[in-house]
Amino acid sequence: MRVLIVKMSSLGDVIHTLPAVTDAAGAIANLRLDWVVEEAFSEIPAWHPAVDRVIPVALRRWRKRPLRDFTGPEWRECRNALRRKHYDAVIDAQGLLKSAFVSRLVKAPIYGLDKHSAREPLASAAYHHKIHVPRDMHAVERTRTLFARALHYRLGKDRGDYGVRANLDPDRCKRTRGLLFFHGTARAEKLWPQERWLELASLADAHGYPVWMPWGSDAERARAEEVAAGADNVEVLPRLDLLGLASMLLQVDGAVAVDTGLGHLAAALDVPTVSLYGPTSTRLVGAYGRNQVNIQSPVGIDDTQDPQAMMSAITAERVWGELQAILPGED
């Protein structure tokens, strides 16, 4: 049986799909899985041993110049790649109009969320088989449920397994003492204040932990450099791709993250991580996995006119206390 998965973005959403892949591969003998994903995240599906072929798309880039790019050679190659194999089923795990559009390019039965479950209800009109999945479940469990109902297997009660660490770290040997601080996020109201990062770096230094701060934009690099300028134990990393960040994660003791896809990457690799949440719900999208602690701001979204006050209310002392409890060799 060959199945095409359509889950193109964002980084966290792509990572949240991995446990469903593990479930399906364990439940169905001789299952072959291909995956359509945005080019920026195409490394992630390839890490899973059950994924045969990754088909990158560039809808984010192409939609900037649609008249040129949706008639050009990249688009034609993508469309041909989707039609090159016979599929017994397509699972649109995203539930958006753009993912429904891509799913319809394949001549196979399409499974997706019904109009009451999909993020964009109109997307369900494109599916041959519409599946109801409650919206109040964690994102990982929603996707696991969708796959199980689409492919007709019983979902176990165990926590989902991302299934990628063994491929990336076969020796499971940590070589570096230290922490990663994932400070960057696309929305300003999800940022943790600079002074909190400095306070946390000071606490880490007092316990002998060096800290590395990655970045993905000029603004994130400038923010990391400001923290490093005020803390002797903090080093700003060079710009790394996803595999480079995964390699760093596999070497350090733990991480602290705001609400960002890199926090979910840490969870997928079983790295002890404390994740900080303000306006988003940890119950629905919190980091999922072993040794993961999610801190929801004590200030509710209805309790303040300043969204950034939610993140400011999370203290460095609380974060350090939660992190100490899950770090290797810490009590």
N, C-alpha and C positions, 0 to 999 in steps of 0.2 A: 504494500500500500504506500503510495506517495502522496504527501500532503504539502501544500504550500501555505506558509504562514505569512500574513501581511501585518506587520507591526513595525512602522517606519521610524517613529520618534515618540517622545524625546529619550534622552539617555536613561532616565529612571524608568520610563515605561518599557523600554526595550529590555532592561535588566529584569523588571518585574515579570516578564514573559518566560524567562528561563526555567523556573520551576515547573511550569505547565509542560514544557518540552521534556523535562526529565520524567514527569508522570506518564506522558503519552508513550515515550520510548520504552518505559518499563512495562506498560500495560499491553502493548500491541507488538507482536513478533513481526520482524521484517519491515518495520515502519521506516520509511525514508522521508526526511523532512528537508524542505528548502525554505528560505526565509527572504522576504523582501524588506529592505531596511534603508533608511537614509544613509548616504555615503559617509557622513561624519561618524556614524555609529556602526559601520559595517564590520569592525573588528569583533564586536561583542558576540554575535551569533556564531561566528566561526570558532569561538572557544569551546562551544558545547559539542561533545563527541557525537551527538545524535543528529546534528545538522550537516547535511551533505553539501549543500550549495547555498551561498549567500549571493543574492541579487541586489546590488546597490542601486538606489535611485537618487535623484537630486531635485526633488520637487521644490525644496526650499530655494534652491539656486535658480531652477528653471522658471519658476513663476515670476521672477523679476523681469524676464524678457520672454514672455510666453510665445509670442508670434515667431520668434527666432528659434527658441530652444525646443518647443514642442513639435517642431518640424525638422529638427536637426539630427545629426548622426547619433548623438548620445541617446536621444529618446527612441530612435528606431532600434538601436541595439538593446535597450532595456525591454522594449516591447517584444522583440524577437526572443530574448532570453526567457521571458515569461511564457512564451508559446513553444519553446524548444522541447519541453518535457510534457508528458501526459500526467495529469494530476487526478487522483480520485476524489480529492476535496480541496477546497480553499477555506482557510479560517481567517476571517478578518478580525483580528484581536484588538483593533483600535477603535472601531465604531465611529469613524469620521467620514465626511463626504469624500475626502481625498483618498482614504484607504479603500472605501467602497468603489471608487473610480478605478483604482489599480486592480482590485479584485475582479472587476468585470472584464478586464482584458484577458482573463484566462477562461478557457472553455471547460469548466468543471463546476460541480455543485458548490455553491458558496454558503458557508455557515457564518453567522454573525449575530450580534446582539439585537434583540427586538427593539421597537421604538420606545419602550418604557425603560430600557436598560442602556441604550447607546448614548454616548456623549452628545452626538448630533442625531436626533431621532430620524431625520430624513434618510440617513445612511442605510437604515434597515430596509428601505424599499429595494435596494440592490441585491438583497440576499435571497437565495432560494429557501434556506432554512433559518428561521428566526428563533433565537434562543433567549429565554428570559433568565437573567442573572440579577439578583438583588443589588441595588446600588449602594446599600449601606455596609457592604463587605470591604475588607482590605483589598487593594488593587491586585495583589498577588493571588489571593483566594478567588477573586472574580475571574481572573484569567484561567486559573486552574479549573474552575467550574465550567467555564465556557468550553475548554478543550474536552473535558470529560463528557459533557453532554453532546458535543458535536461528534466525537469519535466513539461514543457509546461504551465507555468503561466506567467502573466504579472508582470514585475518588476516595483514597484512604484518609484517615484522620490525622496522620502525621504531618508535621510541618514540612512545607515544600523545600526541595533541595535544588539549589541553582545548578549544580552539576558541572561547574567550570573550574573550581580550584585545583582539582587533581590534574587537569590538563596543563595548567599554567605553572604548577608547583609540585611536580612529581616527587621531589625529595623532601618537601615540607620542612625545609631547614631555614630558620630565620638567622640572618647574618648581621643585623644592625639594631642596636638599641636606640629607640627614639619614637617620635610621634609625628603624624601628619596633621596639619590644620587645614581643612577645606573651608575656606572663608568666602569663596566667590559664589554668587548666585545672581540670576538675571533680574530679580525684583528687589528694589531698594528696601522694602519693608521686611524682607527676609534676612537682611544683613545683621550680623552681631557687631556692636560698636567696637571701634579700634581699641578703646581702653580696656574692654573685656578681654580681647585677645592678648593684650599686653599683660594683664593680670594673670591670665591662664598660663602664659609663657613663663612668668615668674614662678608660679607654683610648680610647673614642670621642671624648671631649672633647680629649684630647691630640692627636688627628688632625683636629680641627676639625669633628666631626660633632655636630649637635644630635640629640636623641633624643625621640621621642614614645611615650607609653605609653597604650594604650586600656584600657578596662575594660567589664565586662558585669554586674557585681554589686557590692554594697556592699563585700564583702571584697576584691574585685580593686581597687576604687577606693582603698581604704585602703592596700593594698600598694603601689600605684603612687605614692600621695602620700608614703609613707615613703621610697621611692627618690628621688623628686623633691626631698624635703627635704634629702637628703644629696648632691645632684649639681646643679650650676648649669646644666648643659646639658640637663636632663630636664624635659619638660613633660607634664602629665597632660591627655589629650584629653577633651573632653566625650563623653558617651555617643553612639555612632554606630551606625547600622544597617549591614547588610552592604554596601550600596552605598556608604555613606560610608567604610567601612574600605577597600573596593576602590579608591575614589578616592584615598585617602591612599597606598595601596600603589603606585599608578601614578605617584605624584609623588616618592617617596623613592628613595634609592640602594639600600637593602637592608633586611633584617629579621633578627631573631633570635627564635626561637619555641621554647617547650616543646612537648610532644606535645598539640597542640590543633588544632581545625579551622581556625583562622585561619592556621596555618602551611601547611596544604594550600591555603588560598585564595591565599597568596603564591605557592606553586608554580604554581597554575593561571594566574596572571597573569605568570609568568616573571620574578618579582622575586627577585634574588639573596638567598638565605636560608640561615641555619644553624639547623638544628632539633636539639633536645636530647632524647635518649631515655634513660630508665632502665629500667623494668620491661617496656616494650613493644619489639617487635622492629622495627628499621629495615628488615630484609629483607622483612617482610610489610606493614608500614604506614608506612614512612618516606616523607618528602616526596618526590614523584615529579615529575621535570621537569628542565629546564635550569637550570644555576647553583644547584643545590640540594646542600647538604652536610648529611648526617645524622651526628651524633655519638652513638654508643652509649656509655653509661657504661662505664668500665673495670672497675667493680665489678659482678660478676654477681649475679643475684637469689639464688643459692645461697651467695654469699660473705659475706652480712651478715644480721643479724637486724633491721636498721633499713632499711626500704625507702628512706627519704629520703637515706640515705648514698650510694645509687647516684647521685642527682643532684648531691649535694655534691661527688662525685669529679670532676665535669667542671669544669675550671678556666676562669676568664675569659680567661686568656692563650691557651689553646687555641682557645676560641671566636673570639677576636679574630683570631688568626692565620688560621683557616679563612675568616673573613669577609673579611679583607683580600684574600685570593687571588681572590675572586669579585666584589668591588665594582667598579663602573665606574671606570676610570682608576687602579686599584690594581694593584700587582705581587704 
